[in-house]
Amino acid sequence: MKHFITKQCLIMVILMLHAVIAFSANWEEATGPYATIVVADTGPGNAYYIYRPITLSSNAHPIVVFCVGSGSHPKNYDALLIPLASHGVIVIASTDPYQSDGSKASAGVNWLIDQNGVSKSEYYQKLIPSRVLAIGHSIGANGVMLASIGNPRITSLLLYMPALDTAKSSDLLVPTFYVSGSLDNTVPPDFVRAKYQEATKANAWYGENINQSHVGFGRNPSVQYYARAWIYTHLFGDLGTARGSFYGPNWTFNNASGWSVKLKNNNAP
């Protein structure tokens, strides 16, 4: 009997170690440990793409909802979304080319979280519904901001070159990272910075990357380095170097090379 218990304990240790090795990831690596798959024609009305690990673990995967820029499609952002999925997140993105009102983002979040409770769903008890990041590009950023304002399930925001019209930064209540590009002639950095400065109710950060234009940020190593730090901080609960990029008196993003301006609103609650 003693031998049996010892053997069982050994098996448990091996399984635990395997889980750590297989599913832990270094946020600084551009590609995570998961093999990925892209699922088309899924979600509400079969009008979404999902980027996800092929193999899903129980209660392990936070959610990202993504809104494309005007006239675009999720597949144009594969360079961004596939690496995200390789780090263990599940990304849902509407194929609607015009998502400025936020309805598609909110519907995608709600559908995926609902699937987490459906016993016959492949996502059943695989997600972390309490950790939802909304990412938007250009006018898609207006969409995810409105989705966040109207849907409390969204817990953080990442905005790439946000072209905001109806969404107001002053209405945001979740941590938000505004990213602009010095080479962007479509949404100039001064516009993005002004929107960041309007965020008075939420913790907010702003960065202007000197090598970034309006598109192609998924292939910009420096932009994606800090995007991963943001994701690991707010989706995976990192308390180390990822979180240290944005939080604390010695936040390291403040010293990032390749960024001409780095700001955070220390007065936010």
For each residue, the residues with C-beta under 8 A, 3 or more apart:
1: 4 5
2: 5 6
3: 6 7
4: 1 7 8
5: 1 2 8 9
6: 2 3 9 10
7: 3 4 10 11
8: 4 5 11 12
9: 5 6 12 13
10: 6 7 13 14
11: 7 8 14 15
12: 8 9 15 16
13: 9 10 16 17
14: 10 11 17 18
15: 11 12 18 19
16: 12 13 19 20
17: 13 14 20 21
18: 14 15 21 22
19: 15 16 22 23 57
20: 16 17 23 24
21: 17 18 24
22: 18 19 33
23: 19 20 33 34 57 60 88
24: 20 21 33
25: 29 32 33 34 87 88
26: 29
27: 87 228 229 231 232 236 238 241 242
28: 225 228 241
29: 25 26 32
30: 83 221 224 228
31: 83 86
32: 25 29 83 86 87 88
33: 22 23 24 25 86 87 88
34: 23 25 53 54 55 85 86 87 88
35: 53 54 55 86
36: 51 52 53 54 82 85 86
37: 51 52 53 54 85
38: 49 50 51 75 78 82
39: 42 49 50 51 52
40: 49
41: 46 47
42: 39 46 48 49 50
43: 46 47 48 49 50 92 94 107 108 111 112
44: 47 48 107 108 111
45:
46: 41 42 43
47: 41 43 44 94 95 96
48: 42 43 44 92 93 94 95 108 111
49: 38 39 40 42 43 74 75 81 92 93 95
50: 38 39 42 43 90 91 92 93 112
51: 36 37 38 39 74 81 82 84 85 90 91 93
52: 36 37 39 56 61 85 89 90 91
53: 34 35 36 37 56 61 85 86 88 90
54: 34 35 36 37
55: 34 35
56: 52 53 60 61 90 122 123 126
57: 19 23 60 61 126
58: 125 126
59: 125 126 127 128
60: 23 56 57 88 126 128
61: 52 53 56 57 88 89 90 126 127 128
62: 88 89 90 127 128 131 132 133 235 236
63: 89 90 91 92 109 112 113 127 128 129 131 132 133
64: 84 89 90 91 92 132 133 134 135 231 235
65: 91 92 93 105 108 109 112 132 133 134 135 144 147 154
66: 74 77 80 81 91 92 93 105 134 135 136 140
67: 93 94 99 102 104 105 134 135 136 137 140 141 143 144 147
68: 72 73 74 76 77 93 94 97 99 137 140
69: 72 137 138 139 140 163 215
70: 97 98 100 138 139 140 163
71: 97 98
72: 68 69 76 77 97 137 140
73: 68 76 95 97
74: 49 51 66 68 77 78 81 93 94 95
75: 38 49 78
76: 68 72 73
77: 66 68 72 74 80 81 93 137 218
78: 38 74 75 81 82 218
79: 82 83 218 219
80: 66 77 83 84 217 218 224
81: 49 51 66 74 77 78 84 85 91 93 218
82: 36 38 51 78 79 85 86
83: 30 31 32 79 80 86 87 218 224
84: 51 64 80 81 87 89 91 231
85: 34 36 37 51 52 53 81 82 88 89 90 91
86: 31 32 33 34 35 36 53 82 83
87: 25 27 32 33 34 83 84 228 231 232
88: 23 25 32 33 34 53 60 61 62 85 236
89: 52 61 62 63 64 84 85 133 231 235
90: 50 51 52 53 56 61 62 63 64 85 112 123 126 127
91: 50 51 52 63 64 65 66 81 84 85
92: 43 48 49 50 63 64 65 66 108 109 111 112
93: 48 49 50 51 65 66 67 68 74 77 81 108
94: 43 47 48 67 68 74 99 104 105 107 108
95: 47 48 49 73 74
96: 47 99 104
97: 68 70 71 72 73
98: 70 71 139
99: 67 68 94 96 102 103 104 105 139 140 143
100: 70 139 140 142 143 146 165 166
101: 143 146 166
102: 67 99 105 106 142 143 144 145 146 147 148 149 150 151 167
103: 99 106 107 147
104: 67 94 96 99 107 108 143
105: 65 66 67 94 99 102 108 109 134 136 143 144 147 151 154
106: 102 103 109 110 147 150 151 154
107: 43 44 94 103 104 110 111
108: 43 44 48 65 92 93 94 104 105 111 112
109: 63 65 92 105 106 112 113 132 134 147 151 153 154
110: 106 107 113 114 151 153
111: 43 44 48 92 107 108 114 115
112: 43 50 63 65 90 92 108 109 115 116 123 127
113: 63 109 110 116 117 127 129 132 153
114: 110 111 117 118
115: 111 112 118 121 122 123 124 127
116: 112 113 121 123 124 125 126 127 129
117: 113 114 124 125
118: 114 115 121 123 124
119: 124
120: 124
121: 115 116 118 124
122: 56 115 126
123: 56 90 112 115 116 118 126 127
124: 115 116 117 118 119 120 121
125: 58 59 116 117
126: 56 57 58 59 60 61 90 116 122 123
127: 59 61 62 63 90 112 113 115 116 123
128: 59 60 61 62 63 131 235
129: 63 113 116 132 153
130: 155
131: 62 63 128 155 234 235 236 237
132: 62 63 64 65 109 113 129 153 154 155 156
133: 62 63 64 65 89 154 155 156 157 158 230 231 234 235
134: 64 65 66 67 105 109 144 145 147 148 154 156 157 158
135: 64 65 66 67 144 157 158 159 160
136: 66 67 105 140 141 142 143 144 145 157 158 159 160 162
137: 67 68 69 72 77 140 141 160 161 217
138: 69 70 141 160 161 162 163 186 187 214
139: 69 70 98 99 100 142 143 163 165
140: 66 67 68 69 70 72 99 100 136 137 143 144
141: 67 136 137 138 144 145 159 160 161 162 163 164 167
142: 100 102 136 139 145 146 162 163 164 165 166 167
143: 67 99 100 101 102 104 105 136 139 140 146 147 167
144: 65 67 102 105 134 135 136 140 141 147 148 154 157 159
145: 102 134 136 141 142 148 149 157 159 162 164 167 168 169 171 172
146: 100 101 102 142 143 149 150 166 167
147: 65 67 102 103 105 106 109 134 143 144 150 151 154
148: 102 134 144 145 151 154 157 172 173 174
149: 102 145 146 167 171 172 173
150: 102 106 146 147
151: 102 105 106 109 110 147 148 154
152:
153: 109 110 113 129 132
154: 65 105 106 109 132 133 134 144 147 148 151 157 174
155: 130 131 132 133 174 234
156: 132 133 134 174 175 176 230 234 235
157: 133 134 135 136 144 145 148 154 172 174 175 176 177
158: 133 134 135 136 176 177 179 227 230 231
159: 135 136 141 144 145 162 176 177 178 179 192
160: 135 136 137 138 141 179 217
161: 137 138 141 179 180 181 184 186 187 192 214 217
162: 136 138 141 142 145 159 178 187 192 195
163: 69 70 138 139 141 142 186 187
164: 141 142 145 167 168 169 195
165: 100 139 142
166: 100 101 142 146
167: 102 141 142 143 145 146 149 164 171
168: 145 164 171 172 198
169: 145 164 172 176 195 196 197 198 199 200 204
170: 198 199 200 201
171: 145 149 167 168 201
172: 145 148 149 157 168 169 176 199 201 202 204
173: 148 149 201 202
174: 148 154 155 156 157 202
175: 156 157 202 203 204 205 234
176: 156 157 158 159 169 172 196 199 202 203 204 205
177: 157 158 159 204 205 206 207 226 227 230 246
178: 159 162 192 193 195 196 204 205 206 207
179: 158 159 160 161 192 207 209 212 217 223 227
180: 161 184 187 188 189 191 192 193 206 207 208 209 212
181: 161 184 189 208 209 211 212 213 214 217
182: 189 208 209 210 211 212 260
183: 210 211 212 213
184: 161 180 181 187 188 189 212 213 214
185: 188 213 214
186: 138 161 163 214
187: 138 161 162 163 180 184 191 192 214
188: 180 184 185 191 192
189: 180 181 182 184 192 193 208 261
190: 193 194
191: 180 187 188 194 195
192: 159 161 162 178 179 180 187 188 189 195 196 206 208
193: 178 180 189 190 196 197 206 208 261 263
194: 190 191 197 198
195: 162 164 169 178 191 192 198 199
196: 169 176 178 192 193 199 204 205 206 263 265
197: 169 193 194 206 265
198: 168 169 170 194 195
199: 169 170 172 176 195 196 202 204 265 268
200: 169 170 265 268
201: 170 171 172 173 268 269
202: 172 173 174 175 176 199 268 269
203: 175 176 264 265 268 269
204: 169 172 175 176 177 178 196 199 264 265 268
205: 175 176 177 178 196 246 253 262 263 264 265
206: 177 178 180 192 193 196 197 261 262 263 264
207: 177 178 179 180 226 253 256 259 261 262 263
208: 180 181 182 189 192 193 259 260 261 262
209: 179 180 181 182 212 217 220 222 223 258 259 260
210: 182 183 258 259 260
211: 181 182 183 220 222 258
212: 179 180 181 182 183 184 209 216 217 220 223
213: 181 183 184 185 216
214: 138 161 181 184 185 186 187
215: 69
216: 212 213 219 220
217: 80 137 160 161 179 181 209 212 220 223 224
218: 77 78 79 80 81 83 224
219: 79 216
220: 209 211 212 216 217 223 224
221: 30 224 225
222: 209 211 225 226 256 257 258 259
223: 179 209 212 217 220 226 227
224: 30 80 83 217 218 220 221 227 228
225: 28 221 222 228 229
226: 177 207 222 223 229 230 245 253 256
227: 158 177 179 223 224 230 231
228: 27 28 30 87 224 225 231 232 242
229: 27 225 226 232 233 238 241 242 243 245 246 253
230: 133 156 158 177 226 227 233 234 242 245 246
231: 27 64 84 87 89 133 158 227 228 234 235 236
232: 27 87 228 229 235 236 238 242 243
233: 229 230 236 237 238 242 243 245 246 247
234: 131 133 155 156 175 230 231
235: 62 64 89 128 131 133 156 231 232
236: 27 62 88 131 231 232 233 242
237: 131 233
238: 27 229 232 233 241 242 243
239: 243
240: 243 244
241: 27 28 229 238 244 245 252
242: 27 228 229 230 232 233 236 238 245
243: 229 232 233 238 239 240 246 247 248
244: 240 241 247 248 250 251 252
245: 226 229 230 233 241 242 251 252 253
246: 177 205 229 230 233 243 251 253 264
247: 233 243 244 251
248: 243 244 251
249:
250: 244
251: 244 245 246 247 248 254 264
252: 241 244 245 255 256
253: 205 207 226 229 245 246 256 259 262
254: 251 262 264
255: 252
256: 207 222 226 252 253 259 262
257: 222
258: 209 210 211 222
259: 207 208 209 210 222 253 256 262
260: 182 208 209 210
261: 189 193 206 207 208
262: 205 206 207 208 253 254 256 259
263: 193 196 205 206 207
264: 203 204 205 206 246 251 254
265: 196 197 199 200 203 204 205 268
266:
267:
268: 199 200 201 202 203 204 265
269: 201 202 203
